[in-house]
């Protein structure tokens, strides 16, 4: 299923005995390192828990929000660093109809489903299939087998995520899922909270962001898409040119952003699944660190951590609203209920693939 599937090497760095779902299970922390660029992940939710690289003064900076200990992640309700699914984002009414069959899902946000339900992929222990530290491009492959009926979704599903460190401070993420016996929706997303000034540097409102999308999918008061695809021009959602986040919020969105952008580019069905389109460029003047995100997905959720409040994070630092931003490349939210949105359905024997590339640059004054 993956070009990485022939590589075999599993080395456990740190293992904790943790009670999950009533059973004693092993959760580990795994580090990938390439020079002064490092990534730590855990197999609980296949989460990114740190990304460290030097700032413009050569100081090592951790640029993702997270918790001090693994046990804190077990009670996480904010999806810090997680792979979310089986279907990321929201499904209106926690229900959909596929091939004439009506499916009722596990509602976990009022009457809607968010990020796969109460026990979505972010709350599962993934198997470490491969872990290679010694090669030029160190990588880890994590896998999870989702059973038919889990959270209400049809069909058995084998899911993998691969994290690979490349040269020049680049991180490649590959999300895959293979269906076996029933058609099912799949929409995986990487849900890290980024603060390029450092996870403990305060709010990100002075950061500059450019989003390569001319349209958004508007939502109702419950953040469920209306089915429309509307232009951003002339609205506070317009990041076609680089803007400070705070300056755009002052144009009519004081609470911040939580919206899906329909990325520009060729029609999604005509694209090679491995051909990435540029989604986002962000930059922090605090550290000089910039981030470019490219993806094979048709959309990206821009979320400015509006609902963080007094969250105790790494080193005891207290995270507040707007302490980070998420750029969750994804299929459109609630696409199972909007035929005009790009389909997320995979049939038995088909493979879902979602590629991402993070490119970090340090700008020296």
Secondary structure, 3 states (H helix, E strand, C coil): CCCCCCCCCCCCCEEEEEEECCEEEEEEEEEEEECCEEEEEECECCEEEEEEEECCCCCEEECECCCCCHHHHHCCCCCCCEEECCECCEEHHHEEEECCEEEECCCCECCEEECCCCCCHHHCECEEEEEECCCCCCEEEEEEEECCCHHHCCCCEEEEEEEEEECCCEEEEEEEEEECCCCEECECEEECCECCCCCCCCCCCCCEEEECCCEECCECCCCCECCCCEECCCCCCCCCCCEEHHHHHCCCCCCCCEEEEECCCCCHHHCCCCCCEEEEEEECCCCCEEEEEEECCCEEEEECCCCCCCEECHHHCEECCCCCEEEEEECCCCHHHCCCCCCCEECCCCEEEEEEEEEEEECCC
